[in-house]
């Protein structure tokens, strides 16, 4: 009992010291921490949505648009491949989940079949004897595409929100086509919604100079072009201009590797830079079309349509328009984060006020404080000096728990506070088991040192068994739960581990140090 090896004492003291240092930042404000030296730890426990207020958004991914876009891509691939191979066709278009067309010459069926296997390898190919061809997306391909679209949307939303400075957002899939977004501490949810909701799909296309807007609207629109509005609106809220833009994309926003808001001639602009492939395409397109209008299209609207003065081979350029500093920053952020694969719709929105969060924090603190005071009083009444030792271990347990949550960067929610309160009771429960076993040994006539030794050793097995079952249940909650349930499971799991350490190791060390100094004839328990 008294043979506490030095390395164990050192390890216990170091563990407690690390916990105290990690928990200290929570006693200061963020402003105070920012003024402290850089070597000091500054990681605090982040408060969840229910404690500091914020926004709760439920987004729906337009998965139909994803399938439609994929089918339109198949149409473009088929059109390009057949034109290069001089294969005549008619009635090429999308029909449900299929792309259909008909060959003009049935003698080219085999050539078309071989060509389509390379040009459109994804859909199932069906060719009739009369030259009718159907490319159909099967159910598995549709499900996979929808699942990938939602996963990609989650990642892009996460990048957009993280870059906007929001701390610890909760972003997770809900159902097949929905995304749950919780933004603690967000003061301007409308701005965040605007950032999340924009598809930010940018393309570079040529303006079709062969037809005017009026001619296009009167029915003379070529099948390879479309009419798009300007992104700038007039005083009446209507687009200031319209453009006839070719559907063919010369360079896609997927080739962008950087975008930054900057100034040119004292006006906010967005500078961009392509990767090597995008730079080559951009250079070739501008070199061969000097003097033409090059439309920059974002989400179906023309941001600007400058005239190509010279070939741009540097792989970088500038987007100018009627930008404000905020809108230029927002556009640069959207382009850096990447385009959403499909539009997002906000189908549910809830806002938790900061006042309500402050009330929750106050109630949680009060509950934990009342519980702690009652535990301290009861332990002192029941076990006297040993109860005082247990209370010291209990306080150290709370410090270790707070320090662990800080180091992990955990988000504390109201269920997490409940987990802390539960942990305090569990921690003292282990000491009760130890002290009752020591009392039992004293009643059986054992010496003080033998009673202490048997009490700690025999109770340890029960404590470990009980806490392992708690860990298993917490693990199940974490795996099957979501949101606040996971927060409760994390807090409870960490609390179980810290309570085992303090009850089995810290309390025993305190008792050993006390006994070594006093050598009492009877134990005050």
N, C-alpha and C positions, 0 to 999 in steps of 0.2 A: 504493500500500500504506500509506504513512504519512499520507496525506491522509484522516484520519478526521474527518468533519464534526462540529462541536460538537453539533448537534441529535441526531445518532445516539448520541453518547456520553451525552448527557442522557437520551435515551429508554431506553438500556440500563441506566443507573444507576437510573433511576426504576422500571423494571420489576423489577430485582433487589430494590430497597428494598421495593416493594409485596409481593413474594413473601416476603421475610424477615418483614415485619410480619404478614402473613396466617398464616405458619407458626408464629409465636411462641406463640399460645394453646395449642398442643399440648404445650408444655413444662410447663404448669401444670395443677393439678387444677381441677375445676369450682368447688370451694369457694374456691380462691385467685382464680379469675377473677371470682367473684361479688363479692369484696371490692375489686376494682380499679375505677378510675373508669369511668363509663359510656361515655366516648368511645373507650375502647380496644376493639379488635376482640376478640371472645370466641367466634367460631365455630371449633369444633374438628372434626376428622375423626371421624365417628361409626363406631364399631366394629360390624360385622355380627353376625349370630346366631352364627356359628361362632367368633367371637373373644371376645365378652363373655357368651356363654350366652343362654338365653332359650327361647322356645317356638315350635314349628312345628306349625301346625294346618291340616288340610285339611277344608274345610267343603263340604257338599253342600246345594244349594238344592232344596227340595221343589217342583219345577216343576209337579207334578200339582195341588198345592194352589192354585197361581196360576190354572190353567185352571178348576179347580172354583169358585174365588171369582168369576172373571169370569162363568161361566155362572150362578152364583147371583145375580149382579148383574143379568144379563139377565132372570132369572125375576122379580125384584122390579120391574124396569122394566115388564115386560109386565103383571104383576098390577096395578100402579098405573095404567098407561095404559088398560087394558081396563075397570077399575072406573070411571074418570072418564068413559069413553065409553059406559058401560052395555052392554058387549059380554059376553055370557055365554060361559063356557068351562068345561072340566073337564080333569082329569088333567094339570095344569101341573106340570112338573118337569124334572130333568136326566136325560138318558139318554146316557151316554158323553160324546162331545164335542158333544152337541146339547141343545137345549131343545125339548121337545115339549108340545103341548096340542091340544085339540079344541074347536072352536066348537060351541055348542049350536044355533045358528041358521046354517045354510049361506048364508042370504041376506045375512049380514054379512061374507062373505069379503072383498069388495073394501074395505069399511071397515077391516077388520082388517089387510089387506095395507098400506094407506096408513098406518095408525097405526104398524105395526111398523117401517116404513122410517125413521120419526123416533124412535121409542122405543128401537129396538135396531138401529142402522145397521151394526154390525160384522159379525155372522154372516150367512151365506148363508141366504136365506129360501126355503122351499119350502111351497106350499099345495096340498093335494089337494082334489078335488071334494067329498069327504065332510066337509070342514071340518077335517081334520087338518093341523096346522101344525108345521113343523120349522125351527128356527133352528140352523144348524150352523157351527162354527168350522172354516174350511179349514186345510190344513196350513201355509200361509204365515202366517196369523194366529196359529196356535199357536206356530210357531217365533219369530215376532217378539215375541210376548208373553213367551216363556221367555227370550229374549235380553235383553229390557228388564228382566225381573225380576232376572236375574243382575247386570246392570250397576247397577241400583238398589241391590241388596244390597251390592255392592262399595263404593259410595259411602257408604251408611249405616254399614257396618262401619268404614270409614275414619274417619268423623266420630266414631263412638263411641270408637274406640281413640285417636284424636288428643286428644279431650277428656279421656281418662283419664290423660294425661301420658306415654304411651309415645313414645319417640323413634325416628323413622325406621322405622315398620313397613313391611314389604313385603306388599302386598295386590294380588293379580292373579288374573285368570281362569285356570282350568285345565280344559280340555275344555269341554263344553257347559253343564254345570250344577254346576261345582265352583269353589271359591275357595280359593286358597292364601294363608295368613296366617302371616307370620313376625314375631315380636315380640322383638327383641333386648333383653336386660336385664330382662325381665319376671320379677319375683320371686313373683308370685301368679297363675299361669296360670288357676287355677280361677275366680278373680274375673273375669278377662277373658273366659273362656269363658261365664260366666253373663251378662255384659253382651252378648256377641255373639249368644248363642243365643236371647235373648228377642225375640219378635216385636215387642213393645211397641205393639200395635194397641189404642188406647183409643177407646171410644165412650161416649156418654151416651145412656141409654135409660130408659124408664119401667118401673117395676115393675108387673106385671099384678095389680091388686088384686081382679080378678073371680074368681080361682081360687087356692086354697091350694096349698102344695107337695105335701101329701098327695094332694089331688085330682088334681094334675097327674101324680104318679107312678102313680096308679091308672088312668090312661088318659084323664082328662078334660082333657088339655092342649090349649088352642086352637092351631090351626095357625100363628097369628101370634106365638106365644110359645115360650119354651124355658126349661128349668130350668138354672140356673148355680150353681156352688158359690161360697162366699166365699173370698177370697184368704187369710184368716186361718185357720190350722189350730189344732186343740185339742191337748191333751197326747198324744192317741193318734195324731196325724198326720193325722186326718181333718178336712175342712172344718168350721168351727164352725157354719155355717148354709148354707142353700140359698135361692135366690130364683127366683120365676117372673118372667122379664124379657121384655118385648116385643122382637121381632126388629127392629122398625123403629128405625133409628138417627136420633135427633133432632139430634145434633151429633157430628161425627167428629173424631178427634185430628188429622186432616189440617189442620184449621183453627187448630191451636195455633201460636202464634208464639214463645212463651217459656214456660219452666217452671223454677222455682228451688226449692231446698230452703230452708225457713225454719222458724221456731218460732211456735206459737200455744198460749197457756196452758202454756208450758214443755214442749210436746210437739212433736216433729218433724212437719212437714207439708210438702206440696208445693203451692206457689202456681202458678197457670197463667194465661195470658192468650190470648184468641182474636184472630184477625184481624177485620176489619169484618164479613165475611159470617158467621163463626162467632158473633160477638157478637150479631148480629141474630137468628140462629136460637136461640141460647141464651136471649136475652131473651124472644123470643116463646114459646118452650117453657115457660119458668118462669112467665111472666105468665098463661098460660092454664091452668096446672095447679097452682096454689097448693094446698098441703095434700097433694100426692101424693109418693110416694117416687121419687126420681130416681137410678137406679143408674149408678155409674161403673164401667165394665167394661174390664178390661185383660187381653188374651190369654185371653178366655173365663172370667175369674174376676171376681167383684164385689169391688172394693176397698172401696167404701162405698156406702150407699144412704140418703142423708140426706133428710129431709122438706123440701120447698120451702116456706119460710116467706113469702118475698116474691119479687117479680119481680127477677131479676138482670140488669140492663141495662148494667152497666159493662164486660162482656166479660171479666171476670176472676173467679177463684174459688179455692177452697182444697180440696185433697184431703187428708182426714185418715184415720187408721187406726192400726193397731199398727205404726208405723214406728220404726225406729232411725235414728240420724243417717246411717249408711252407706246403708241401704235408701232413705231419702228422697233422698239425693244420687244414688243409682243410678237411681231412677225419674225424677228430673228430667233426668238426662243422657239417658236413653232417649227421653223425650218430646221433648227438644230436637233430638236427632239424627234423629228420625222413625221411623216404623214400617217394619219389614221387609216386603216384599211377600209373603214366604213363609217358612216355618220353615227354620232352618238346623240341620244335623246334623253333629257332629264325627265324621268317619269315620277320621281318622288324627291321631295326636298324638305328637310327639317333643319331648323336653326336652334341651337342651344345657346341661350344668352349667358354672358359671363357672370351675371349676378346669380343665376341658377347654379352655375358651376361653383361659385364661391360658397354658396349655401351648402352644397354637397361636400366641399372640402371641410368646411367648419363642422358639419355634422359628423363626418368621418373622423376628424381629429378628436372631437368631443367623445365619440364612442370609444376610440382606442384609448384615450386618456382615462375615461371612467373605468374601462376594463383593466388597464394597467394598475390604477390606484387600488381597485378592489383586490386584484391578485396580490399586490404587495402587502396590503393589510392582512389578508387571510393567511398568507405564508408566514408573516411575522407572528401572528397569533398562534398558528398551529405548530410551527417548528422553531420559533425563537431565533437564535443566532444562525442556525442552518437555513432558516427562511430568509434571513438577510443575505446569506451567500447566494441562495437561489435567485433573489431579486437582482443582485449584481449581474449574475449570468443572464438573466432575462433582459436587462438593459443592453448588455453586450450583444445579445442575440438580435435585438431590434436594430442596433447599429450595423451589425453584419448584414442583416437583411436589406437595409437601406443602401449600404455600400455596394452590395451585389447587384441590386436593381440599377444603381447608377452606372456601374461598370458595364453592364449589359446594354445600357441605353434603353431600358424597358419603359413602356408607357403605362403609367398607373391610372387605372380606372376605378370607379366606385366598387365594382366587384373585387378589384385588387386590394382595396382598403379592407374589405370584408375578409379577404385572405390573410391580411396582416393581423387583424383582430383574432382570427381563428388560430394563426400561428402562435400568437402569444399564449393562448390557452394550452395549445399542444406542448409548447416548450416547458411550461411550468408543470404539466402533467408528468413529464419524464422525471423531474426532480421529486415530485410527490412519490412516484414509484420507488426511487432510490431511498428517500428518507424513511418511508414506511418499512422498507426491507431492513434498513439499519435499526429501526426501533424493534423490529421482530428479533433481530440477532441479539440486541441488548437484553430483551426479555428472556431470551434463552440462556442468558448467563455468559455470553462471550465477552472478552475484553474489548475495550474501546477500539484498538487498532484492528482486531479481528472482525468486529462488527462493521467497521468502515470498509474493510477489504471485501468481506462477503456481500455487504449491501450493494456496493458499486458493481462488483463482478456479476452477481446474480440478476440484478435488475437490468443490466446492460442487454442481456439477450431479449428480454421482453420489450425493451425500448426499441431495439433494432427491428424486431419482428413487426411491431406496431407501425413504425415509420416506413418500413418497406411497403406495407399494404397501402399506406397513405400515398407513397410515391407512385405505386401502380395505378391507383384511382386517378391521381393527378395527370399521369401520362395519358390515360384513356380520355379524360376531359380535354386535354390539349389536342389529341389526335382527332377527336370527333367533334369538338366544339369549334366555335368561331367567335371573333370579336371579343366582347367582354368575358366570355366563358374561358377563352384562351388566356386572357390576362389573369383571371382568378387562378387558373391552373399553374401558370408560371410563378405567380407570387407564392402559392401554397407549396409548390415543389421546392423553391429556394428556401422557404421558411422551414420546411421539414429538415433539409440538410443542415441549415444553421442551428436549428434547435437540437439536433443530434450532437453536433459539435460542442455546443455550449453546455448541454446537460451531461454528456459523457466525459468530456475533456476539461472544459473550463471550470465547471463546478467542482470536479474532483481535484483539480490543481489548487483551487482556492482552499478547499478543505485540508489538503495535504500541507500547504504552507501554514495554515492556522494550527494544525495539530503538531507540526514540527516545532513551532515556537512555544506552544503552551503546555503540551503534554498533559491534558486534563485527566483526572482520575475517572470521571464519568462524562458521557457525551450529553450536551444540552439539546437533546432532540426528543 
